[in-house]
Amino acid sequence: MSRARVGKHVGPYAPIVGRGFITASIAAGRYRLTEPLGLEKLCTGCGDYWPADTEFFYAKRDDLAGLSSLCKACYRERNTARKRTADGVEMA
Ligand SMILES: [Zn+2]
């Protein structure tokens, strides 16, 4: 009786760099997985989830996921809001 056990199931594995980071980020609520869009990232500005790609977020090298924490719309809004407050217009 020398049957070796090969019952260690690893399951499907996607060799994506930073997979552990994404899993941890989903647990922390910063990302979520949706169908059929895939990975979405939480914008800290508007509190909405947007597709985690450079169409919605600016690329940011010092971020682990490589994306800015603000979506492009918030990023632009924040920049124009600064100019607006200088003119005395209320910030949203
Ligand atoms: Zn936003």
PDB file of the backbone (N, CA, C, O) and the ligand in Angstrom, with CONECT records:
HET     ZN  A 101       1
ATOM      1  N   MET A   1       0.842  -1.210   0.000  1.00  0.00           N
ATOM      2  CA  MET A   1       0.000   0.000   0.000  1.00  0.00           C
ATOM      3  C   MET A   1       0.870   1.250   0.000  1.00  0.00           C
ATOM      4  O   MET A   1       1.188   1.800   1.054  1.00  0.00           O
ATOM      5  N   SER A   2       1.239   1.680  -1.165  1.00  0.00           N
ATOM      6  CA  SER A   2       2.080   2.870  -1.231  1.00  0.00           C
ATOM      7  C   SER A   2       1.519   3.842  -2.265  1.00  0.00           C
ATOM      8  O   SER A   2       2.220   4.376  -3.124  1.00  0.00           O
ATOM      9  N   ARG A   3       0.204   4.035  -2.123  1.00  0.00           N
ATOM     10  CA  ARG A   3      -0.421   4.939  -3.080  1.00  0.00           C
ATOM     11  C   ARG A   3      -0.249   6.392  -2.616  1.00  0.00           C
ATOM     12  O   ARG A   3      -0.687   6.771  -1.529  1.00  0.00           O
ATOM     13  N   ALA A   4       0.377   7.162  -3.441  1.00  0.00           N
ATOM     14  CA  ALA A   4       0.627   8.563  -3.084  1.00  0.00           C
ATOM     15  C   ALA A   4      -0.637   9.397  -3.281  1.00  0.00           C
ATOM     16  O   ALA A   4      -1.376   9.224  -4.251  1.00  0.00           O
ATOM     17  N   ARG A   5      -0.849  10.257  -2.384  1.00  0.00           N
ATOM     18  CA  ARG A   5      -2.027  11.135  -2.482  1.00  0.00           C
ATOM     19  C   ARG A   5      -1.710  12.349  -3.344  1.00  0.00           C
ATOM     20  O   ARG A   5      -0.777  13.108  -3.081  1.00  0.00           O
ATOM     21  N   VAL A   6      -2.517  12.499  -4.373  1.00  0.00           N
ATOM     22  CA  VAL A   6      -2.310  13.656  -5.235  1.00  0.00           C
ATOM     23  C   VAL A   6      -3.557  14.541  -5.186  1.00  0.00           C
ATOM     24  O   VAL A   6      -3.936  15.184  -6.165  1.00  0.00           O
ATOM     25  N   GLY A   7      -4.165  14.544  -4.023  1.00  0.00           N
ATOM     26  CA  GLY A   7      -5.435  15.262  -3.900  1.00  0.00           C
ATOM     27  C   GLY A   7      -5.318  16.718  -3.531  1.00  0.00           C
ATOM     28  O   GLY A   7      -6.228  17.285  -2.926  1.00  0.00           O
ATOM     29  N   LYS A   8      -4.232  17.316  -3.880  1.00  0.00           N
ATOM     30  CA  LYS A   8      -4.087  18.736  -3.543  1.00  0.00           C
ATOM     31  C   LYS A   8      -4.601  19.597  -4.696  1.00  0.00           C
ATOM     32  O   LYS A   8      -3.910  19.836  -5.686  1.00  0.00           O
ATOM     33  N   HIS A   9      -5.839  20.049  -4.526  1.00  0.00           N
ATOM     34  CA  HIS A   9      -6.448  20.820  -5.608  1.00  0.00           C
ATOM     35  C   HIS A   9      -6.022  22.283  -5.546  1.00  0.00           C
ATOM     36  O   HIS A   9      -6.212  22.979  -4.549  1.00  0.00           O
ATOM     37  N   VAL A  10      -5.457  22.698  -6.623  1.00  0.00           N
ATOM     38  CA  VAL A  10      -5.036  24.099  -6.711  1.00  0.00           C
ATOM     39  C   VAL A  10      -6.118  24.916  -7.409  1.00  0.00           C
ATOM     40  O   VAL A  10      -6.317  26.094  -7.114  1.00  0.00           O
ATOM     41  N   GLY A  11      -6.811  24.267  -8.337  1.00  0.00           N
ATOM     42  CA  GLY A  11      -7.873  24.960  -9.052  1.00  0.00           C
ATOM     43  C   GLY A  11      -7.338  25.860 -10.135  1.00  0.00           C
ATOM     44  O   GLY A  11      -6.130  25.931 -10.364  1.00  0.00           O
ATOM     45  N   PRO A  12      -8.246  26.550 -10.803  1.00  0.00           N
ATOM     46  CA  PRO A  12      -7.794  27.452 -11.868  1.00  0.00           C
ATOM     47  C   PRO A  12      -6.942  28.562 -11.284  1.00  0.00           C
ATOM     48  O   PRO A  12      -7.235  29.108 -10.220  1.00  0.00           O
ATOM     49  N   TYR A  13      -5.920  28.869 -11.981  1.00  0.00           N
ATOM     50  CA  TYR A  13      -5.019  29.905 -11.480  1.00  0.00           C
ATOM     51  C   TYR A  13      -4.701  30.902 -12.582  1.00  0.00           C
ATOM     52  O   TYR A  13      -4.187  30.533 -13.637  1.00  0.00           O
ATOM     53  N   ALA A  14      -5.000  32.126 -12.337  1.00  0.00           N
ATOM     54  CA  ALA A  14      -4.686  33.176 -13.292  1.00  0.00           C
ATOM     55  C   ALA A  14      -3.365  33.810 -12.904  1.00  0.00           C
ATOM     56  O   ALA A  14      -3.259  34.440 -11.852  1.00  0.00           O
ATOM     57  N   PRO A  15      -2.372  33.647 -13.738  1.00  0.00           N
ATOM     58  CA  PRO A  15      -1.048  34.176 -13.396  1.00  0.00           C
ATOM     59  C   PRO A  15      -0.957  35.683 -13.576  1.00  0.00           C
ATOM     60  O   PRO A  15      -0.195  36.180 -14.405  1.00  0.00           O
ATOM     61  N   ILE A  16      -1.740  36.395 -12.793  1.00  0.00           N
ATOM     62  CA  ILE A  16      -1.733  37.855 -12.879  1.00  0.00           C
ATOM     63  C   ILE A  16      -0.850  38.406 -11.766  1.00  0.00           C
ATOM     64  O   ILE A  16      -0.961  37.997 -10.610  1.00  0.00           O
ATOM     65  N   VAL A  17      -0.005  39.303 -12.116  1.00  0.00           N
ATOM     66  CA  VAL A  17       0.845  39.928 -11.110  1.00  0.00           C
ATOM     67  C   VAL A  17      -0.034  40.777 -10.200  1.00  0.00           C
ATOM     68  O   VAL A  17      -0.867  41.554 -10.667  1.00  0.00           O
ATOM     69  N   GLY A  18       0.160  40.621  -8.929  1.00  0.00           N
ATOM     70  CA  GLY A  18      -0.607  41.417  -7.980  1.00  0.00           C
ATOM     71  C   GLY A  18      -1.969  40.844  -7.685  1.00  0.00           C
ATOM     72  O   GLY A  18      -2.849  41.566  -7.218  1.00  0.00           O
ATOM     73  N   ARG A  19      -2.173  39.550  -7.945  1.00  0.00           N
ATOM     74  CA  ARG A  19      -3.457  38.915  -7.691  1.00  0.00           C
ATOM     75  C   ARG A  19      -3.806  38.970  -6.200  1.00  0.00           C
ATOM     76  O   ARG A  19      -4.953  39.208  -5.822  1.00  0.00           O
ATOM     77  N   GLY A  20      -2.799  38.747  -5.374  1.00  0.00           N
ATOM     78  CA  GLY A  20      -3.015  38.815  -3.930  1.00  0.00           C
ATOM     79  C   GLY A  20      -3.441  40.206  -3.508  1.00  0.00           C
ATOM     80  O   GLY A  20      -4.283  40.377  -2.626  1.00  0.00           O
ATOM     81  N   PHE A  21      -2.850  41.189  -4.147  1.00  0.00           N
ATOM     82  CA  PHE A  21      -3.201  42.573  -3.834  1.00  0.00           C
ATOM     83  C   PHE A  21      -4.651  42.845  -4.205  1.00  0.00           C
ATOM     84  O   PHE A  21      -5.382  43.483  -3.448  1.00  0.00           O
ATOM     85  N   ILE A  22      -5.072  42.355  -5.386  1.00  0.00           N
ATOM     86  CA  ILE A  22      -6.447  42.592  -5.828  1.00  0.00           C
ATOM     87  C   ILE A  22      -7.427  41.915  -4.883  1.00  0.00           C
ATOM     88  O   ILE A  22      -8.444  42.504  -4.516  1.00  0.00           O
ATOM     89  N   THR A  23      -7.124  40.662  -4.479  1.00  0.00           N
ATOM     90  CA  THR A  23      -7.993  39.954  -3.545  1.00  0.00           C
ATOM     91  C   THR A  23      -8.106  40.727  -2.236  1.00  0.00           C
ATOM     92  O   THR A  23      -9.202  40.875  -1.694  1.00  0.00           O
ATOM     93  N   ALA A  24      -7.004  41.212  -1.737  1.00  0.00           N
ATOM     94  CA  ALA A  24      -7.006  41.978  -0.487  1.00  0.00           C
ATOM     95  C   ALA A  24      -7.765  43.285  -0.663  1.00  0.00           C
ATOM     96  O   ALA A  24      -8.460  43.738   0.247  1.00  0.00           O
ATOM     97  N   SER A  25      -7.629  43.879  -1.829  1.00  0.00           N
ATOM     98  CA  SER A  25      -8.303  45.145  -2.085  1.00  0.00           C
ATOM     99  C   SER A  25      -9.811  44.955  -2.193  1.00  0.00           C
ATOM    100  O   SER A  25     -10.582  45.816  -1.770  1.00  0.00           O
ATOM    101  N   ILE A  26     -10.228  43.821  -2.762  1.00  0.00           N
ATOM    102  CA  ILE A  26     -11.660  43.525  -2.841  1.00  0.00           C
ATOM    103  C   ILE A  26     -12.194  43.361  -1.421  1.00  0.00           C
ATOM    104  O   ILE A  26     -13.270  43.863  -1.096  1.00  0.00           O
ATOM    105  N   ALA A  27     -11.440  42.659  -0.578  1.00  0.00           N
ATOM    106  CA  ALA A  27     -11.846  42.448   0.807  1.00  0.00           C
ATOM    107  C   ALA A  27     -11.948  43.786   1.545  1.00  0.00           C
ATOM    108  O   ALA A  27     -12.787  43.956   2.429  1.00  0.00           O
ATOM    109  N   ALA A  28     -11.095  44.718   1.176  1.00  0.00           N
ATOM    110  CA  ALA A  28     -11.094  46.023   1.837  1.00  0.00           C
ATOM    111  C   ALA A  28     -12.139  46.961   1.241  1.00  0.00           C
ATOM    112  O   ALA A  28     -12.365  48.054   1.761  1.00  0.00           O
ATOM    113  N   GLY A  29     -12.780  46.532   0.142  1.00  0.00           N
ATOM    114  CA  GLY A  29     -13.830  47.334  -0.460  1.00  0.00           C
ATOM    115  C   GLY A  29     -13.344  48.340  -1.487  1.00  0.00           C
ATOM    116  O   GLY A  29     -14.121  49.156  -1.984  1.00  0.00           O
ATOM    117  N   ARG A  30     -12.072  48.282  -1.800  1.00  0.00           N
ATOM    118  CA  ARG A  30     -11.557  49.249  -2.763  1.00  0.00           C
ATOM    119  C   ARG A  30     -11.784  48.791  -4.202  1.00  0.00           C
ATOM    120  O   ARG A  30     -11.766  49.593  -5.135  1.00  0.00           O
ATOM    121  N   TYR A  31     -11.997  47.497  -4.359  1.00  0.00           N
ATOM    122  CA  TYR A  31     -12.286  46.941  -5.671  1.00  0.00           C
ATOM    123  C   TYR A  31     -13.467  46.001  -5.550  1.00  0.00           C
ATOM    124  O   TYR A  31     -13.797  45.544  -4.456  1.00  0.00           O
ATOM    125  N   ARG A  32     -14.103  45.713  -6.676  1.00  0.00           N
ATOM    126  CA  ARG A  32     -15.118  44.671  -6.691  1.00  0.00           C
ATOM    127  C   ARG A  32     -15.139  44.031  -8.066  1.00  0.00           C
ATOM    128  O   ARG A  32     -14.757  44.635  -9.068  1.00  0.00           O
ATOM    129  N   LEU A  33     -15.600  42.788  -8.079  1.00  0.00           N
ATOM    130  CA  LEU A  33     -15.702  42.065  -9.338  1.00  0.00           C
ATOM    131  C   LEU A  33     -17.168  41.992  -9.731  1.00  0.00           C
ATOM    132  O   LEU A  33     -18.004  41.556  -8.939  1.00  0.00           O
ATOM    133  N   THR A  34     -17.484  42.415 -10.944  1.00  0.00           N
ATOM    134  CA  THR A  34     -18.858  42.377 -11.422  1.00  0.00           C
ATOM    135  C   THR A  34     -18.923  41.654 -12.756  1.00  0.00           C
ATOM    136  O   THR A  34     -17.935  41.568 -13.486  1.00  0.00           O
ATOM    137  N   GLU A  35     -20.098  41.139 -13.057  1.00  0.00           N
ATOM    138  CA  GLU A  35     -20.350  40.551 -14.370  1.00  0.00           C
ATOM    139  C   GLU A  35     -21.181  41.518 -15.188  1.00  0.00           C
ATOM    140  O   GLU A  35     -22.142  42.079 -14.662  1.00  0.00           O
ATOM    141  N   PRO A  36     -20.858  41.733 -16.432  1.00  0.00           N
ATOM    142  CA  PRO A  36     -19.732  41.161 -17.167  1.00  0.00           C
ATOM    143  C   PRO A  36     -18.556  42.114 -17.243  1.00  0.00           C
ATOM    144  O   PRO A  36     -17.625  41.889 -18.017  1.00  0.00           O
ATOM    145  N   LEU A  37     -18.584  43.170 -16.454  1.00  0.00           N
ATOM    146  CA  LEU A  37     -17.565  44.209 -16.589  1.00  0.00           C
ATOM    147  C   LEU A  37     -16.194  43.787 -16.085  1.00  0.00           C
ATOM    148  O   LEU A  37     -15.168  44.227 -16.605  1.00  0.00           O
ATOM    149  N   GLY A  38     -16.184  42.920 -15.054  1.00  0.00           N
ATOM    150  CA  GLY A  38     -14.900  42.519 -14.507  1.00  0.00           C
ATOM    151  C   GLY A  38     -14.525  43.334 -13.292  1.00  0.00           C
ATOM    152  O   GLY A  38     -15.369  43.633 -12.447  1.00  0.00           O
ATOM    153  N   LEU A  39     -13.275  43.687 -13.206  1.00  0.00           N
ATOM    154  CA  LEU A  39     -12.781  44.380 -12.022  1.00  0.00           C
ATOM    155  C   LEU A  39     -13.147  45.864 -12.049  1.00  0.00           C
ATOM    156  O   LEU A  39     -12.923  46.564 -13.036  1.00  0.00           O
ATOM    157  N   GLU A  40     -13.718  46.319 -10.931  1.00  0.00           N
ATOM    158  CA  GLU A  40     -14.047  47.724 -10.806  1.00  0.00           C
ATOM    159  C   GLU A  40     -13.331  48.293  -9.593  1.00  0.00           C
ATOM    160  O   GLU A  40     -13.089  47.602  -8.604  1.00  0.00           O
ATOM    161  N   LYS A  41     -13.001  49.571  -9.700  1.00  0.00           N
ATOM    162  CA  LYS A  41     -12.261  50.223  -8.627  1.00  0.00           C
ATOM    163  C   LYS A  41     -13.114  51.317  -8.009  1.00  0.00           C
ATOM    164  O   LYS A  41     -13.827  52.038  -8.707  1.00  0.00           O
ATOM    165  N   LEU A  42     -13.031  51.431  -6.686  1.00  0.00           N
ATOM    166  CA  LEU A  42     -13.792  52.451  -5.967  1.00  0.00           C
ATOM    167  C   LEU A  42     -13.080  53.789  -6.072  1.00  0.00           C
ATOM    168  O   LEU A  42     -11.894  53.908  -5.767  1.00  0.00           O
ATOM    169  N   CYS A  43     -13.829  54.794  -6.510  1.00  0.00           N
ATOM    170  CA  CYS A  43     -13.283  56.145  -6.531  1.00  0.00           C
ATOM    171  C   CYS A  43     -13.496  56.766  -5.162  1.00  0.00           C
ATOM    172  O   CYS A  43     -14.612  56.766  -4.643  1.00  0.00           O
ATOM    173  N   THR A  44     -12.431  57.293  -4.575  1.00  0.00           N
ATOM    174  CA  THR A  44     -12.556  57.876  -3.236  1.00  0.00           C
ATOM    175  C   THR A  44     -13.200  59.259  -3.292  1.00  0.00           C
ATOM    176  O   THR A  44     -13.535  59.841  -2.260  1.00  0.00           O
ATOM    177  N   GLY A  45     -13.372  59.784  -4.520  1.00  0.00           N
ATOM    178  CA  GLY A  45     -13.986  61.095  -4.653  1.00  0.00           C
ATOM    179  C   GLY A  45     -15.505  61.010  -4.653  1.00  0.00           C
ATOM    180  O   GLY A  45     -16.163  61.656  -3.837  1.00  0.00           O
ATOM    181  N   CYS A  46     -16.073  60.209  -5.572  1.00  0.00           N
ATOM    182  CA  CYS A  46     -17.530  60.145  -5.704  1.00  0.00           C
ATOM    183  C   CYS A  46     -18.106  58.908  -5.025  1.00  0.00           C
ATOM    184  O   CYS A  46     -19.325  58.795  -4.895  1.00  0.00           O
ATOM    185  N   GLY A  47     -17.256  57.976  -4.590  1.00  0.00           N
ATOM    186  CA  GLY A  47     -17.736  56.783  -3.894  1.00  0.00           C
ATOM    187  C   GLY A  47     -18.391  55.774  -4.810  1.00  0.00           C
ATOM    188  O   GLY A  47     -19.061  54.855  -4.338  1.00  0.00           O
ATOM    189  N   ASP A  48     -18.209  55.928  -6.115  1.00  0.00           N
ATOM    190  CA  ASP A  48     -18.761  54.987  -7.085  1.00  0.00           C
ATOM    191  C   ASP A  48     -17.674  54.047  -7.587  1.00  0.00           C
ATOM    192  O   ASP A  48     -16.482  54.354  -7.548  1.00  0.00           O
ATOM    193  N   TYR A  49     -18.130  52.892  -8.059  1.00  0.00           N
ATOM    194  CA  TYR A  49     -17.199  51.938  -8.660  1.00  0.00           C
ATOM    195  C   TYR A  49     -17.167  52.156 -10.163  1.00  0.00           C
ATOM    196  O   TYR A  49     -18.204  52.307 -10.808  1.00  0.00           O
ATOM    197  N   TRP A  50     -15.967  52.168 -10.702  1.00  0.00           N
ATOM    198  CA  TRP A  50     -15.759  52.313 -12.142  1.00  0.00           C
ATOM    199  C   TRP A  50     -14.812  51.221 -12.607  1.00  0.00           C
ATOM    200  O   TRP A  50     -13.998  50.724 -11.829  1.00  0.00           O
ATOM    201  N   PRO A  51     -14.922  50.835 -13.912  1.00  0.00           N
ATOM    202  CA  PRO A  51     -13.995  49.821 -14.419  1.00  0.00           C
ATOM    203  C   PRO A  51     -12.547  50.194 -14.133  1.00  0.00           C
ATOM    204  O   PRO A  51     -12.107  51.312 -14.404  1.00  0.00           O
ATOM    205  N   ALA A  52     -11.815  49.228 -13.576  1.00  0.00           N
ATOM    206  CA  ALA A  52     -10.430  49.504 -13.175  1.00  0.00           C
ATOM    207  C   ALA A  52      -9.506  49.486 -14.381  1.00  0.00           C
ATOM    208  O   ALA A  52      -8.716  48.561 -14.567  1.00  0.00           O
ATOM    209  N   ASP A  53      -9.620  50.520 -15.191  1.00  0.00           N
ATOM    210  CA  ASP A  53      -8.681  50.654 -16.299  1.00  0.00           C
ATOM    211  C   ASP A  53      -8.388  52.135 -16.531  1.00  0.00           C
ATOM    212  O   ASP A  53      -8.951  53.016 -15.881  1.00  0.00           O
ATOM    213  N   THR A  54      -7.502  52.368 -17.464  1.00  0.00           N
ATOM    214  CA  THR A  54      -7.037  53.741 -17.662  1.00  0.00           C
ATOM    215  C   THR A  54      -8.039  54.588 -18.435  1.00  0.00           C
ATOM    216  O   THR A  54      -7.777  55.758 -18.711  1.00  0.00           O
ATOM    217  N   GLU A  55      -9.194  54.004 -18.788  1.00  0.00           N
ATOM    218  CA  GLU A  55     -10.226  54.804 -19.431  1.00  0.00           C
ATOM    219  C   GLU A  55     -10.965  55.616 -18.368  1.00  0.00           C
ATOM    220  O   GLU A  55     -11.480  56.698 -18.651  1.00  0.00           O
ATOM    221  N   PHE A  56     -11.014  55.090 -17.151  1.00  0.00           N
ATOM    222  CA  PHE A  56     -11.748  55.744 -16.076  1.00  0.00           C
ATOM    223  C   PHE A  56     -10.832  56.307 -14.986  1.00  0.00           C
ATOM    224  O   PHE A  56     -11.219  57.208 -14.243  1.00  0.00           O
ATOM    225  N   PHE A  57      -9.624  55.767 -14.903  1.00  0.00           N
ATOM    226  CA  PHE A  57      -8.675  56.234 -13.892  1.00  0.00           C
ATOM    227  C   PHE A  57      -7.353  56.592 -14.551  1.00  0.00           C
ATOM    228  O   PHE A  57      -6.918  55.945 -15.504  1.00  0.00           O
ATOM    229  N   TYR A  58      -6.732  57.620 -14.031  1.00  0.00           N
ATOM    230  CA  TYR A  58      -5.412  57.952 -14.533  1.00  0.00           C
ATOM    231  C   TYR A  58      -4.408  56.947 -13.997  1.00  0.00           C
ATOM    232  O   TYR A  58      -4.511  56.509 -12.851  1.00  0.00           O
ATOM    233  N   ALA A  59      -3.460  56.592 -14.806  1.00  0.00           N
ATOM    234  CA  ALA A  59      -2.409  55.689 -14.360  1.00  0.00           C
ATOM    235  C   ALA A  59      -1.537  56.409 -13.341  1.00  0.00           C
ATOM    236  O   ALA A  59      -1.189  57.579 -13.500  1.00  0.00           O
ATOM    237  N   LYS A  60      -1.200  55.674 -12.298  1.00  0.00           N
ATOM    238  CA  LYS A  60      -0.397  56.272 -11.231  1.00  0.00           C
ATOM    239  C   LYS A  60       0.670  55.258 -10.843  1.00  0.00           C
ATOM    240  O   LYS A  60       0.353  54.164 -10.375  1.00  0.00           O
ATOM    241  N   ARG A  61       1.908  55.614 -11.033  1.00  0.00           N
ATOM    242  CA  ARG A  61       2.981  54.640 -10.844  1.00  0.00           C
ATOM    243  C   ARG A  61       3.178  54.214  -9.401  1.00  0.00           C
ATOM    244  O   ARG A  61       3.555  53.071  -9.143  1.00  0.00           O
ATOM    245  N   ASP A  62       2.931  55.111  -8.454  1.00  0.00           N
ATOM    246  CA  ASP A  62       3.227  54.751  -7.067  1.00  0.00           C
ATOM    247  C   ASP A  62       2.080  53.982  -6.401  1.00  0.00           C
ATOM    248  O   ASP A  62       2.196  53.591  -5.240  1.00  0.00           O
ATOM    249  N   ASP A  63       0.983  53.762  -7.118  1.00  0.00           N
ATOM    250  CA  ASP A  63      -0.114  52.955  -6.592  1.00  0.00           C
ATOM    251  C   ASP A  63       0.155  51.500  -6.942  1.00  0.00           C
ATOM    252  O   ASP A  63       0.678  51.193  -8.013  1.00  0.00           O
ATOM    253  N   LEU A  64      -0.210  50.604  -6.021  1.00  0.00           N
ATOM    254  CA  LEU A  64       0.053  49.182  -6.245  1.00  0.00           C
ATOM    255  C   LEU A  64      -0.658  48.672  -7.483  1.00  0.00           C
ATOM    256  O   LEU A  64      -0.106  47.865  -8.231  1.00  0.00           O
ATOM    257  N   ALA A  65      -1.888  49.140  -7.706  1.00  0.00           N
ATOM    258  CA  ALA A  65      -2.643  48.694  -8.868  1.00  0.00           C
ATOM    259  C   ALA A  65      -2.305  49.525 -10.100  1.00  0.00           C
ATOM    260  O   ALA A  65      -2.729  49.213 -11.213  1.00  0.00           O
ATOM    261  N   GLY A  66      -1.547  50.570  -9.887  1.00  0.00           N
ATOM    262  CA  GLY A  66      -1.155  51.401 -11.011  1.00  0.00           C
ATOM    263  C   GLY A  66      -2.222  52.373 -11.453  1.00  0.00           C
ATOM    264  O   GLY A  66      -2.156  52.917 -12.556  1.00  0.00           O
ATOM    265  N   LEU A  67      -3.227  52.599 -10.582  1.00  0.00           N
ATOM    266  CA  LEU A  67      -4.309  53.511 -10.937  1.00  0.00           C
ATOM    267  C   LEU A  67      -4.514  54.549  -9.840  1.00  0.00           C
ATOM    268  O   LEU A  67      -4.301  54.274  -8.659  1.00  0.00           O
ATOM    269  N   SER A  68      -4.921  55.725 -10.240  1.00  0.00           N
ATOM    270  CA  SER A  68      -5.212  56.805  -9.298  1.00  0.00           C
ATOM    271  C   SER A  68      -6.416  56.451  -8.435  1.00  0.00           C
ATOM    272  O   SER A  68      -7.277  55.685  -8.868  1.00  0.00           O
ATOM    273  N   SER A  69      -6.491  56.995  -7.220  1.00  0.00           N
ATOM    274  CA  SER A  69      -7.607  56.689  -6.326  1.00  0.00           C
ATOM    275  C   SER A  69      -8.849  57.495  -6.695  1.00  0.00           C
ATOM    276  O   SER A  69      -9.946  57.188  -6.226  1.00  0.00           O
ATOM    277  N   LEU A  70      -8.692  58.507  -7.518  1.00  0.00           N
ATOM    278  CA  LEU A  70      -9.836  59.294  -7.992  1.00  0.00           C
ATOM    279  C   LEU A  70     -10.111  58.942  -9.448  1.00  0.00           C
ATOM    280  O   LEU A  70      -9.181  58.745 -10.230  1.00  0.00           O
ATOM    281  N   CYS A  71     -11.403  58.861  -9.814  1.00  0.00           N
ATOM    282  CA  CYS A  71     -11.727  58.638 -11.215  1.00  0.00           C
ATOM    283  C   CYS A  71     -11.414  59.919 -11.991  1.00  0.00           C
ATOM    284  O   CYS A  71     -11.238  60.987 -11.405  1.00  0.00           O
ATOM    285  N   LYS A  72     -11.350  59.795 -13.296  1.00  0.00           N
ATOM    286  CA  LYS A  72     -10.969  60.944 -14.111  1.00  0.00           C
ATOM    287  C   LYS A  72     -11.904  62.117 -13.936  1.00  0.00           C
ATOM    288  O   LYS A  72     -11.465  63.267 -13.912  1.00  0.00           O
ATOM    289  N   ALA A  73     -13.213  61.835 -13.810  1.00  0.00           N
ATOM    290  CA  ALA A  73     -14.202  62.898 -13.647  1.00  0.00           C
ATOM    291  C   ALA A  73     -13.943  63.664 -12.359  1.00  0.00           C
ATOM    292  O   ALA A  73     -13.967  64.894 -12.350  1.00  0.00           O
ATOM    293  N   CYS A  74     -13.690  62.928 -11.249  1.00  0.00           N
ATOM    294  CA  CYS A  74     -13.425  63.579  -9.965  1.00  0.00           C
ATOM    295  C   CYS A  74     -12.102  64.334 -10.008  1.00  0.00           C
ATOM    296  O   CYS A  74     -11.960  65.413  -9.432  1.00  0.00           O
ATOM    297  N   TYR A  75     -11.158  63.751 -10.691  1.00  0.00           N
ATOM    298  CA  TYR A  75      -9.850  64.378 -10.796  1.00  0.00           C
ATOM    299  C   TYR A  75      -9.983  65.739 -11.463  1.00  0.00           C
ATOM    300  O   TYR A  75      -9.428  66.738 -11.006  1.00  0.00           O
ATOM    301  N   ARG A  76     -10.739  65.749 -12.561  1.00  0.00           N
ATOM    302  CA  ARG A  76     -10.956  67.001 -13.288  1.00  0.00           C
ATOM    303  C   ARG A  76     -11.764  67.964 -12.440  1.00  0.00           C
ATOM    304  O   ARG A  76     -11.458  69.154 -12.370  1.00  0.00           O
ATOM    305  N   GLU A  77     -12.812  67.434 -11.785  1.00  0.00           N
ATOM    306  CA  GLU A  77     -13.689  68.267 -10.975  1.00  0.00           C
ATOM    307  C   GLU A  77     -12.897  68.924  -9.847  1.00  0.00           C
ATOM    308  O   GLU A  77     -13.068  70.107  -9.553  1.00  0.00           O
ATOM    309  N   ARG A  78     -12.035  68.136  -9.229  1.00  0.00           N
ATOM    310  CA  ARG A  78     -11.241  68.643  -8.112  1.00  0.00           C
ATOM    311  C   ARG A  78     -10.343  69.777  -8.574  1.00  0.00           C
ATOM    312  O   ARG A  78     -10.172  70.781  -7.882  1.00  0.00           O
ATOM    313  N   ASN A  79      -9.775  69.594  -9.756  1.00  0.00           N
ATOM    314  CA  ASN A  79      -8.883  70.630 -10.273  1.00  0.00           C
ATOM    315  C   ASN A  79      -9.638  71.897 -10.632  1.00  0.00           C
ATOM    316  O   ASN A  79      -9.167  72.998 -10.347  1.00  0.00           O
ATOM    317  N   THR A  80     -10.818  71.757 -11.262  1.00  0.00           N
ATOM    318  CA  THR A  80     -11.587  72.948 -11.630  1.00  0.00           C
ATOM    319  C   THR A  80     -12.230  73.557 -10.398  1.00  0.00           C
ATOM    320  O   THR A  80     -12.433  74.770 -10.343  1.00  0.00           O
ATOM    321  N   ALA A  81     -12.559  72.717  -9.387  1.00  0.00           N
ATOM    322  CA  ALA A  81     -13.166  73.221  -8.161  1.00  0.00           C
ATOM    323  C   ALA A  81     -12.216  74.171  -7.455  1.00  0.00           C
ATOM    324  O   ALA A  81     -12.641  75.173  -6.880  1.00  0.00           O
ATOM    325  N   ARG A  82     -10.954  73.861  -7.501  1.00  0.00           N
ATOM    326  CA  ARG A  82      -9.960  74.724  -6.875  1.00  0.00           C
ATOM    327  C   ARG A  82      -9.979  76.105  -7.508  1.00  0.00           C
ATOM    328  O   ARG A  82      -9.905  77.128  -6.827  1.00  0.00           O
ATOM    329  N   LYS A  83     -10.080  76.106  -8.837  1.00  0.00           N
ATOM    330  CA  LYS A  83     -10.121  77.379  -9.552  1.00  0.00           C
ATOM    331  C   LYS A  83     -11.410  78.123  -9.219  1.00  0.00           C
ATOM    332  O   LYS A  83     -11.423  79.340  -9.036  1.00  0.00           O
ATOM    333  N   ARG A  84     -12.518  77.331  -9.143  1.00  0.00           N
ATOM    334  CA  ARG A  84     -13.833  77.936  -8.878  1.00  0.00           C
ATOM    335  C   ARG A  84     -13.881  78.568  -7.494  1.00  0.00           C
ATOM    336  O   ARG A  84     -14.395  79.675  -7.336  1.00  0.00           O
ATOM    337  N   THR A  85     -13.351  77.874  -6.489  1.00  0.00           N
ATOM    338  CA  THR A  85     -13.414  78.436  -5.137  1.00  0.00           C
ATOM    339  C   THR A  85     -12.635  79.745  -5.076  1.00  0.00           C
ATOM    340  O   THR A  85     -12.956  80.633  -4.286  1.00  0.00           O
ATOM    341  N   ALA A  86     -11.623  79.855  -5.904  1.00  0.00           N
ATOM    342  CA  ALA A  86     -10.861  81.102  -5.947  1.00  0.00           C
ATOM    343  C   ALA A  86     -11.762  82.237  -6.434  1.00  0.00           C
ATOM    344  O   ALA A  86     -11.562  83.398  -6.077  1.00  0.00           O
ATOM    345  N   ASP A  87     -12.768  81.884  -7.264  1.00  0.00           N
ATOM    346  CA  ASP A  87     -13.710  82.886  -7.752  1.00  0.00           C
ATOM    347  C   ASP A  87     -14.923  83.030  -6.830  1.00  0.00           C
ATOM    348  O   ASP A  87     -15.828  83.817  -7.109  1.00  0.00           O
ATOM    349  N   GLY A  88     -14.937  82.270  -5.733  1.00  0.00           N
ATOM    350  CA  GLY A  88     -16.020  82.395  -4.787  1.00  0.00           C
ATOM    351  C   GLY A  88     -17.224  81.525  -5.092  1.00  0.00           C
ATOM    352  O   GLY A  88     -18.283  81.705  -4.491  1.00  0.00           O
ATOM    353  N   VAL A  89     -17.080  80.580  -6.022  1.00  0.00           N
ATOM    354  CA  VAL A  89     -18.188  79.691  -6.342  1.00  0.00           C
ATOM    355  C   VAL A  89     -18.140  78.485  -5.396  1.00  0.00           C
ATOM    356  O   VAL A  89     -17.068  77.945  -5.123  1.00  0.00           O
ATOM    357  N   GLU A  90     -19.297  78.075  -4.908  1.00  0.00           N
ATOM    358  CA  GLU A  90     -19.392  77.017  -3.923  1.00  0.00           C
ATOM    359  C   GLU A  90     -18.920  75.674  -4.468  1.00  0.00           C
ATOM    360  O   GLU A  90     -19.144  75.339  -5.631  1.00  0.00           O
ATOM    361  N   MET A  91     -18.264  74.918  -3.601  1.00  0.00           N
ATOM    362  CA  MET A  91     -17.830  73.571  -3.977  1.00  0.00           C
ATOM    363  C   MET A  91     -18.929  72.574  -3.660  1.00  0.00           C
ATOM    364  O   MET A  91     -19.625  72.701  -2.652  1.00  0.00           O
ATOM    365  N   ALA A  92     -19.083  71.574  -4.531  1.00  0.00           N
ATOM    366  CA  ALA A  92     -20.130  70.568  -4.313  1.00  0.00           C
ATOM    367  C   ALA A  92     -19.792  69.703  -3.111  1.00  0.00           C
ATOM    368  O   ALA A  92     -20.554  68.799  -2.768  1.00  0.00           O
TER     369      ALA A  92
HETATM  370 ZN    ZN A 101     -15.090  59.742  -8.904  1.00  0.00          ZN2+
END
